[in-house]
Amino acid sequence: MKKIFKVCMCGLVAATLISGCSKKPAEKPAETETEATESSAQETLAVEDLTGVDNGTITLGDYKGIEVTKDPVEVTDDEVNQAVQNDLSSNAKDVEVDRAVQKDDVVNIDYVGTKDGVAFDGGTAQGYDLTIGSGQFIEGFEDGLVGAKKGDKVSLNLTFPEGYQNADLAGKAVVFEVTVNTVKEKQIPELNDAFVQETTSFKTVDEYKEDKKQTLLTNKNDEADQKMKSDIYTAILNGSKVETKQEAIDANFNNIIARYTNQAAAYGMDFKTFVGAFTGMGEEDFKNIIKTQAEATVEQRLIVNAIAEKEGITITDEDRKEVAEQMGYENAEKMIETAGQFDVDDYIMNNKVMDFLTENAVIK
């Protein structure tokens, strides 16, 4: 079995386990105030302290002198230019234009939605900014505005999808009367010294692009390091005999689910909705991944603890203080209060053992 070694966490604590996930859930018309209120009060789950949990047994194989290859790292001009273009795009400004609506435009609209001639709850808004092509509204709404101009009134005959969250509207035919107030396009700034000075701490385009290159090199080098460390761990795992306890796997699985559930609650969602919105996956498929992750975590913990015991690797208060500073905590005590003693020490031990393994590996 090849598992990924948890040498680095996204953040440190359970609450930040899924920080930086890709997308925000799309807004859609016809969410009533009652639904919004109900969705903001989702349940939260307790996370179990895994101190003392029996992870299983291990017969440790070779772990020193592991031969691995670190991938070469380079950054091309095209990659630098793409990074620059991303910066330019993120600094694009919405500028009002006097032309017909096109894809990617931002239109400010008033709309009223009716079913059987009667306005339905959540289907009316004024001064709403909508990006055409964003998929925020039901199918046909945004496409129906393409070609309209400022001041136009557009009538859209649409049908809510069968699986729509509001059962009263699911699969039902509706009409949206839309008024286009303004049309704006995203205008990307020009790359010049003025842009660089306005948005960065650099003075020239050359300085700015060199910094982009160095940042890309650092990121790629980090990725190469992580892959190398994962390869070291995989070799150790394949050479060891590991027998995990199902109870430990279940406990880790439940904790991961609890953390995602609590993160979902912070967004006013249930677990299923949150997973779909942030990962695009179905609930069962996502849970299957979590089961694999939980098993890998238990295997990893057995190996890490066995190596730490053989090599006398321990965790000190200075270690905790250093990590707290890295993570931006006021002090180690605050970090432990927020994340929990077990999670903090588990993270530190993983990294200390991985540092030891890397120092004792044969890197080509």
Order of alpha helices (4+ residues) and beta strands (2+ residues): alpha-beta-beta-alpha-beta-beta-beta-beta-beta-alpha-alpha-beta-alpha-alpha-alpha-alpha-alpha-alpha-beta
